[in-house]
Every structure is written in C-alpha cells, then in structure tokens.
Amino acid sequence: MFSDIESEIYIILLASVAIIAVLNPFGNLPQFLAMTEGLDADTRKKLFRNIIYTAFCIVLVFLLSGPFIMKYLFKIDINDLRVAGGLILIIMSTKNLLFTPSSSQFQHYQGLSHKELLKKSIVPMAFPMLVGPGTLSTIVVISEDQNLAIAIASVLLTFAFIFVLFHFSATIEKVIGKLVLYVFSRIALVFIMAMGVKMIAIGVQTYIQSNLE
C-alpha cells in the first residue's frame, strides 16, 4: 500500500516538474516584472495573483474538457496530440532561445492604468504567455498516460509552486538577480525542447506499432 502511494507521489512530482518546465515561470517572471515596473508591491502582487488564477482556470477547464473535445469533436487520438504538442514545444523553445524579448518591448505596459493592466493579465499575460498550446497539450498527454486524478494533483502542485514564486518575485529578483533567472529560463527551454522530441518519438513509435499489429 505504502509503495503504491510512494509511486503515485513520485509520478505526480515528475509530472509537476514537466508542467513547470513547459510553463517556464523562470523565463516569464522577468518579463512580467518588466511589464509591471513602476507599480507598487501590492498592485503587482494583485496582478500576479490574477495571472495565476486565470492560468489555473484555463488549464483546469482544458484538462477536464480537452480529452472529450479531442476524441469526439476532432476525432484525434493521443498519439496525434503527442506529435502536435511535441512540435509546438520544439518551435516555442527554439523561438525563445533565438529571440529573447528586450525590456523595451514592455515599456508600453507601464503607461496603462491598474484596470487596464488587470485586463492585460488575462490576455496576453495568463494566455498565451504563461499558459500556451504546449502546456495544454502536455497536461492532456499526462492525463491520458496516467489518469485524471494524477494530472489534477500535478496541476495543483505546479500552480502552488508558481504562486509562491510570483508572490516573492521581487525578493527573488533581488536575491538571485536577473542574470540567474535568465540562465534558469535558458536551461528550462533546452529541457522543453527535449520533452518535445520525446513526445514526437513516442507518438510516432506507438502509431507505427499500432498499424503493424
């Protein structure tokens, strides 16, 4: 019994790490800080909470409805989603590795009112900056490979980590600096690309085996 519980906890932790890697909060955090530069600490925390709550709702709704939409609306199976999701992860990580956004791109956000910033926290900050197509495909693959309960537990653990990270964002930036956050984000992108390659390889391999049987 205890070994089964330990095994499930291990799977949840691994799935959470995979989701965190795809969300890449270490890469998004400096961008969000640049977007909200000049705001007081309370307003910034309120904005970040809005981003996290919105992103969490998007992920949860897609996790619950995605498999149904995939199977009965678009008539695709999990291997099709693996290949498509893997391609998205590879393209996304390659784009972010080659083209790093500069702080000047976010200067227009600094002139917005608090109400306008809260609207921007939904689009584009929550979606597609924090949660994108790669994240949505990854959570559905986890749900199909394991089960819905493990996928939900992994999402809850992931967003609990991101909530703490964003809550103490200003402190983290001061302690470790923007350069370290930048390095973490580059490392995460390499792992995201590797995850994309693995998803495509598993999807193609499973598809070939099912056709040969």
VEXDORO-648251 format. One record per residue (C-alpha): residue number from 0; residue in one letter; x, y, z. Coordinates in Angstrom, 3 decimals, decimal comma. Example, Ala and Ser with C-alpha at 12.3 -4.5 7.8 and 13.67 -1.06 7.14 Angstrom:
<rec nr="0" rest="A" east="12,300" north="-4,500" up="7,800"/>
<rec nr="1" rest="S" east="13,670" north="-1,060" up="7,140"/>
This chain:
<rec nr="0" rest="M" east="0,000" north="0,000" up="0,000"/>
<rec nr="1" rest="F" east="2,721" north="2,451" up="1,030"/>
<rec nr="2" rest="S" east="4,771" north="1,540" up="-2,028"/>
<rec nr="3" rest="D" east="1,769" north="2,358" up="-4,261"/>
<rec nr="4" rest="I" east="1,346" north="5,732" up="-2,536"/>
<rec nr="5" rest="E" east="5,060" north="6,473" up="-2,904"/>
<rec nr="6" rest="S" east="4,882" north="5,529" up="-6,582"/>
<rec nr="7" rest="E" east="1,921" north="7,879" up="-7,184"/>
<rec nr="8" rest="I" east="3,650" north="10,721" up="-5,325"/>
<rec nr="9" rest="Y" east="6,750" north="10,174" up="-7,461"/>
<rec nr="10" rest="I" east="4,651" north="10,248" up="-10,663"/>
<rec nr="11" rest="I" east="2,906" north="13,450" up="-9,511"/>
<rec nr="12" rest="L" east="6,259" north="15,099" up="-8,768"/>
<rec nr="13" rest="L" east="7,648" north="14,113" up="-12,173"/>
<rec nr="14" rest="A" east="4,516" north="15,367" up="-13,928"/>
<rec nr="15" rest="S" east="4,677" north="18,625" up="-11,955"/>
<rec nr="16" rest="V" east="8,297" north="19,165" up="-12,985"/>
<rec nr="17" rest="A" east="7,310" north="18,583" up="-16,623"/>
<rec nr="18" rest="I" east="4,462" north="21,120" up="-16,400"/>
<rec nr="19" rest="I" east="6,681" north="23,662" up="-14,623"/>
<rec nr="20" rest="A" east="9,304" north="23,243" up="-17,349"/>
<rec nr="21" rest="V" east="6,729" north="23,899" up="-20,076"/>
<rec nr="22" rest="L" east="5,205" north="26,868" up="-18,219"/>
<rec nr="23" rest="N" east="8,767" north="28,169" up="-17,746"/>
<rec nr="24" rest="P" east="7,973" north="30,570" up="-14,861"/>
<rec nr="25" rest="F" east="11,664" north="31,472" up="-14,509"/>
<rec nr="26" rest="G" east="11,591" north="32,772" up="-18,077"/>
<rec nr="27" rest="N" east="8,221" north="34,515" up="-17,751"/>
<rec nr="28" rest="L" east="8,901" north="36,115" up="-14,372"/>
<rec nr="29" rest="P" east="11,461" north="38,686" up="-15,665"/>
<rec nr="30" rest="Q" east="9,044" north="39,604" up="-18,463"/>
<rec nr="31" rest="F" east="6,161" north="40,120" up="-16,021"/>
<rec nr="32" rest="L" east="8,430" north="42,192" up="-13,772"/>
<rec nr="33" rest="A" east="9,393" north="44,355" up="-16,757"/>
<rec nr="34" rest="M" east="5,736" north="44,751" up="-17,724"/>
<rec nr="35" rest="T" east="4,761" north="45,888" up="-14,223"/>
<rec nr="36" rest="E" east="7,815" north="48,019" up="-13,465"/>
<rec nr="37" rest="G" east="6,862" north="51,127" up="-11,500"/>
<rec nr="38" rest="L" east="3,838" north="49,570" up="-9,805"/>
<rec nr="39" rest="D" east="3,684" north="49,368" up="-6,021"/>
<rec nr="40" rest="A" east="4,223" north="45,955" up="-4,412"/>
<rec nr="41" rest="D" east="0,537" north="45,386" up="-3,506"/>
<rec nr="42" rest="T" east="-0,728" north="46,163" up="-7,013"/>
<rec nr="43" rest="R" east="1,942" north="43,950" up="-8,570"/>
<rec nr="44" rest="K" east="1,036" north="41,037" up="-6,273"/>
<rec nr="45" rest="K" east="-2,653" north="41,522" up="-7,102"/>
<rec nr="46" rest="L" east="-1,811" north="41,471" up="-10,789"/>
<rec nr="47" rest="F" east="0,308" north="38,329" up="-10,442"/>
<rec nr="48" rest="R" east="-2,463" north="36,584" up="-8,478"/>
<rec nr="49" rest="N" east="-4,888" north="37,421" up="-11,275"/>
<rec nr="50" rest="I" east="-2,457" north="35,933" up="-13,822"/>
<rec nr="51" rest="I" east="-2,072" north="32,724" up="-11,806"/>
<rec nr="52" rest="Y" east="-5,803" north="32,276" up="-11,086"/>
<rec nr="53" rest="T" east="-6,698" north="32,849" up="-14,740"/>
<rec nr="54" rest="A" east="-3,973" north="30,485" up="-15,977"/>
<rec nr="55" rest="F" east="-5,035" north="27,828" up="-13,446"/>
<rec nr="56" rest="C" east="-8,681" north="28,033" up="-14,577"/>
<rec nr="57" rest="I" east="-7,656" north="27,741" up="-18,239"/>
<rec nr="58" rest="V" east="-5,528" north="24,662" up="-17,508"/>
<rec nr="59" rest="L" east="-8,188" north="23,005" up="-15,339"/>
<rec nr="60" rest="V" east="-11,014" north="23,585" up="-17,827"/>
<rec nr="61" rest="F" east="-8,906" north="22,271" up="-20,700"/>
<rec nr="62" rest="L" east="-7,776" north="19,278" up="-18,639"/>
<rec nr="63" rest="L" east="-11,392" north="18,312" up="-17,953"/>
<rec nr="64" rest="S" east="-12,763" north="19,041" up="-21,423"/>
<rec nr="65" rest="G" east="-9,706" north="18,505" up="-23,657"/>
<rec nr="66" rest="P" east="-9,835" north="14,693" up="-23,944"/>
<rec nr="67" rest="F" east="-13,553" north="14,804" up="-24,811"/>
<rec nr="68" rest="I" east="-13,012" north="17,511" up="-27,449"/>
<rec nr="69" rest="M" east="-10,004" north="15,609" up="-28,803"/>
<rec nr="70" rest="K" east="-11,787" north="12,254" up="-29,156"/>
<rec nr="71" rest="Y" east="-15,339" north="13,186" up="-30,101"/>
<rec nr="72" rest="L" east="-15,113" north="16,594" up="-31,761"/>
<rec nr="73" rest="F" east="-11,839" north="16,485" up="-33,706"/>
<rec nr="74" rest="K" east="-11,581" north="12,652" up="-33,879"/>
<rec nr="75" rest="I" east="-7,884" north="12,557" up="-32,995"/>
<rec nr="76" rest="D" east="-6,092" north="10,202" up="-30,626"/>
<rec nr="77" rest="I" east="-3,385" north="10,753" up="-28,054"/>
<rec nr="78" rest="N" east="-0,551" north="9,986" up="-30,491"/>
<rec nr="79" rest="D" east="-1,702" north="12,747" up="-32,835"/>
<rec nr="80" rest="L" east="-1,686" north="15,127" up="-29,863"/>
<rec nr="81" rest="R" east="1,776" north="13,912" up="-28,807"/>
<rec nr="82" rest="V" east="3,240" north="14,743" up="-32,226"/>
<rec nr="83" rest="A" east="1,430" north="18,093" up="-32,496"/>
<rec nr="84" rest="G" east="2,292" north="19,051" up="-28,910"/>
<rec nr="85" rest="G" east="5,902" north="17,996" up="-29,382"/>
<rec nr="86" rest="L" east="6,217" north="20,165" up="-32,491"/>
<rec nr="87" rest="I" east="4,755" north="23,134" up="-30,605"/>
<rec nr="88" rest="L" east="7,216" north="22,665" up="-27,738"/>
<rec nr="89" rest="I" east="10,187" north="22,453" up="-30,119"/>
<rec nr="90" rest="I" east="9,114" north="25,535" up="-32,118"/>
<rec nr="91" rest="M" east="8,300" north="27,531" up="-28,969"/>
<rec nr="92" rest="S" east="11,582" north="26,713" up="-27,230"/>
<rec nr="93" rest="T" east="13,629" north="27,339" up="-30,391"/>
<rec nr="94" rest="K" east="11,948" north="30,732" up="-30,899"/>
<rec nr="95" rest="N" east="12,554" north="31,778" up="-27,278"/>
<rec nr="96" rest="L" east="16,151" north="30,578" up="-27,360"/>
<rec nr="97" rest="L" east="16,986" north="32,500" up="-30,543"/>
<rec nr="98" rest="F" east="14,889" north="35,619" up="-29,957"/>
<rec nr="99" rest="T" east="14,997" north="36,953" up="-26,402"/>
<rec nr="100" rest="P" east="12,481" north="39,764" up="-25,753"/>
<rec nr="101" rest="S" east="14,047" north="43,022" up="-24,594"/>
<rec nr="102" rest="S" east="12,713" north="45,187" up="-21,777"/>
<rec nr="103" rest="S" east="11,895" north="47,945" up="-24,294"/>
<rec nr="104" rest="Q" east="9,145" north="45,727" up="-25,724"/>
<rec nr="105" rest="F" east="7,216" north="46,077" up="-22,468"/>
<rec nr="106" rest="Q" east="7,512" north="49,834" up="-21,959"/>
<rec nr="107" rest="H" east="4,005" north="50,483" up="-23,282"/>
<rec nr="108" rest="Y" east="2,566" north="48,490" up="-20,356"/>
<rec nr="109" rest="Q" east="3,997" north="50,986" up="-17,857"/>
<rec nr="110" rest="G" east="1,632" north="53,743" up="-19,018"/>
<rec nr="111" rest="L" east="-1,529" north="51,666" up="-18,505"/>
<rec nr="112" rest="S" east="-3,938" north="52,173" up="-15,617"/>
<rec nr="113" rest="H" east="-4,393" north="49,478" up="-12,953"/>
<rec nr="114" rest="K" east="-7,723" north="48,433" up="-14,517"/>
<rec nr="115" rest="E" east="-6,175" north="48,105" up="-17,978"/>
<rec nr="116" rest="L" east="-3,260" north="46,104" up="-16,540"/>
<rec nr="117" rest="L" east="-5,699" north="43,693" up="-14,883"/>
<rec nr="118" rest="K" east="-7,307" north="43,125" up="-18,291"/>
<rec nr="119" rest="K" east="-3,868" north="42,533" up="-19,799"/>
<rec nr="120" rest="S" east="-3,188" north="39,984" up="-17,040"/>
<rec nr="121" rest="I" east="-5,693" north="37,694" up="-18,760"/>
<rec nr="122" rest="V" east="-4,533" north="38,235" up="-22,358"/>
<rec nr="123" rest="P" east="-1,626" north="38,112" up="-23,082"/>
<rec nr="124" rest="M" east="-0,037" north="37,536" up="-19,636"/>
<rec nr="125" rest="A" east="-2,021" north="34,459" up="-18,499"/>
<rec nr="126" rest="F" east="-2,696" north="33,232" up="-22,032"/>
<rec nr="127" rest="P" east="-0,660" north="32,708" up="-24,140"/>
<rec nr="128" rest="M" east="2,479" north="33,939" up="-22,275"/>
<rec nr="129" rest="L" east="2,225" north="31,720" up="-19,177"/>
<rec nr="130" rest="V" east="-0,161" north="29,054" up="-20,458"/>
<rec nr="131" rest="G" east="0,148" north="28,269" up="-24,154"/>
<rec nr="132" rest="P" east="-0,735" north="25,425" up="-26,524"/>
<rec nr="133" rest="G" east="2,342" north="23,474" up="-25,408"/>
<rec nr="134" rest="T" east="1,148" north="23,471" up="-21,787"/>
<rec nr="135" rest="L" east="-2,380" north="22,435" up="-22,731"/>
<rec nr="136" rest="S" east="-1,197" north="19,524" up="-24,880"/>
<rec nr="137" rest="T" east="1,247" north="18,419" up="-22,161"/>
<rec nr="138" rest="I" east="-1,417" north="18,182" up="-19,435"/>
<rec nr="139" rest="V" east="-3,734" north="16,181" up="-21,696"/>
<rec nr="140" rest="V" east="-0,903" north="13,752" up="-22,506"/>
<rec nr="141" rest="I" east="-0,192" north="13,361" up="-18,763"/>
<rec nr="142" rest="S" east="-3,897" north="12,727" up="-18,115"/>
<rec nr="143" rest="E" east="-4,094" north="10,090" up="-20,848"/>
<rec nr="144" rest="D" east="-0,797" north="8,397" up="-19,911"/>
<rec nr="145" rest="Q" east="-1,561" north="8,281" up="-16,164"/>
<rec nr="146" rest="N" east="-5,054" north="9,280" up="-15,008"/>
<rec nr="147" rest="L" east="-7,124" north="12,393" up="-14,375"/>
<rec nr="148" rest="A" east="-6,508" north="12,401" up="-10,606"/>
<rec nr="149" rest="I" east="-2,718" north="12,428" up="-11,039"/>
<rec nr="150" rest="A" east="-2,977" north="15,141" up="-13,697"/>
<rec nr="151" rest="I" east="-5,127" north="17,351" up="-11,424"/>
<rec nr="152" rest="A" east="-2,780" north="16,780" up="-8,459"/>
<rec nr="153" rest="S" east="0,190" north="17,703" up="-10,661"/>
<rec nr="154" rest="V" east="-1,521" north="20,893" up="-11,836"/>
<rec nr="155" rest="L" east="-2,381" north="21,873" up="-8,240"/>
<rec nr="156" rest="L" east="1,210" north="21,287" up="-7,107"/>
<rec nr="157" rest="T" east="2,563" north="23,201" up="-10,107"/>
<rec nr="158" rest="F" east="0,431" north="26,271" up="-9,513"/>
<rec nr="159" rest="A" east="1,143" north="26,210" up="-5,776"/>
<rec nr="160" rest="F" east="4,837" north="26,458" up="-6,654"/>
<rec nr="161" rest="I" east="4,213" north="29,233" up="-9,196"/>
<rec nr="162" rest="F" east="2,057" north="31,149" up="-6,684"/>
<rec nr="163" rest="V" east="4,912" north="31,141" up="-4,148"/>
<rec nr="164" rest="L" east="7,420" north="32,065" up="-6,862"/>
<rec nr="165" rest="F" east="5,375" north="35,034" up="-8,089"/>
<rec nr="166" rest="H" east="4,395" north="36,144" up="-4,569"/>
<rec nr="167" rest="F" east="8,053" north="36,575" up="-3,671"/>
<rec nr="168" rest="S" east="9,085" north="37,662" up="-7,181"/>
<rec nr="169" rest="A" east="10,602" north="40,997" up="-6,153"/>
<rec nr="170" rest="T" east="12,620" north="39,366" up="-3,366"/>
<rec nr="171" rest="I" east="13,779" north="36,546" up="-5,652"/>
<rec nr="172" rest="E" east="14,896" north="39,040" up="-8,280"/>
<rec nr="173" rest="K" east="16,907" north="40,986" up="-5,683"/>
<rec nr="174" rest="V" east="18,477" north="37,869" up="-4,123"/>
<rec nr="175" rest="I" east="19,478" north="35,887" up="-7,218"/>
<rec nr="176" rest="G" east="19,344" north="38,632" up="-9,856"/>
<rec nr="177" rest="K" east="18,008" north="38,839" up="-13,386"/>
<rec nr="178" rest="L" east="21,033" north="37,068" up="-14,850"/>
<rec nr="179" rest="V" east="20,432" north="33,881" up="-12,837"/>
<rec nr="180" rest="L" east="16,721" north="33,941" up="-13,762"/>
<rec nr="181" rest="Y" east="17,770" north="34,318" up="-17,394"/>
<rec nr="182" rest="V" east="20,121" north="31,303" up="-17,130"/>
<rec nr="183" rest="F" east="17,373" north="29,200" up="-15,497"/>
<rec nr="184" rest="S" east="14,985" north="30,126" up="-18,294"/>
<rec nr="185" rest="R" east="17,531" north="29,109" up="-20,982"/>
<rec nr="186" rest="I" east="18,129" north="25,754" up="-19,260"/>
<rec nr="187" rest="A" east="14,377" north="25,178" up="-18,992"/>
<rec nr="188" rest="L" east="13,973" north="25,841" up="-22,715"/>
<rec nr="189" rest="V" east="16,505" north="23,115" up="-23,542"/>
<rec nr="190" rest="F" east="14,517" north="20,637" up="-21,423"/>
<rec nr="191" rest="I" east="11,271" north="21,776" up="-23,072"/>
<rec nr="192" rest="M" east="12,799" north="21,058" up="-26,488"/>
<rec nr="193" rest="A" east="13,896" north="17,606" up="-25,279"/>
<rec nr="194" rest="M" east="10,372" north="16,936" up="-23,991"/>
<rec nr="195" rest="G" east="9,008" north="17,883" up="-27,410"/>
<rec nr="196" rest="V" east="11,370" north="15,456" up="-29,147"/>
<rec nr="197" rest="K" east="10,387" north="12,686" up="-26,721"/>
<rec nr="198" rest="M" east="6,660" north="13,316" up="-27,224"/>
<rec nr="199" rest="I" east="7,068" north="13,113" up="-31,004"/>
<rec nr="200" rest="A" east="9,211" north="9,948" up="-30,773"/>
<rec nr="201" rest="I" east="6,689" north="8,174" up="-28,518"/>
<rec nr="202" rest="G" east="3,773" north="9,274" up="-30,690"/>
<rec nr="203" rest="V" east="5,377" north="8,086" up="-33,928"/>
<rec nr="204" rest="Q" east="6,614" north="4,826" up="-32,386"/>
<rec nr="205" rest="T" east="3,209" north="3,981" up="-30,893"/>
<rec nr="206" rest="Y" east="1,446" north="4,898" up="-34,138"/>
<rec nr="207" rest="I" east="3,745" north="2,616" up="-36,182"/>
<rec nr="208" rest="Q" east="3,351" north="-0,276" up="-33,720"/>
<rec nr="209" rest="S" east="-0,448" north="0,007" up="-33,736"/>
<rec nr="210" rest="N" east="-0,505" north="-0,106" up="-37,551"/>
<rec nr="211" rest="L" east="1,797" north="-3,131" up="-37,678"/>
<rec nr="212" rest="E" east="-0,337" north="-5,167" up="-35,255"/>
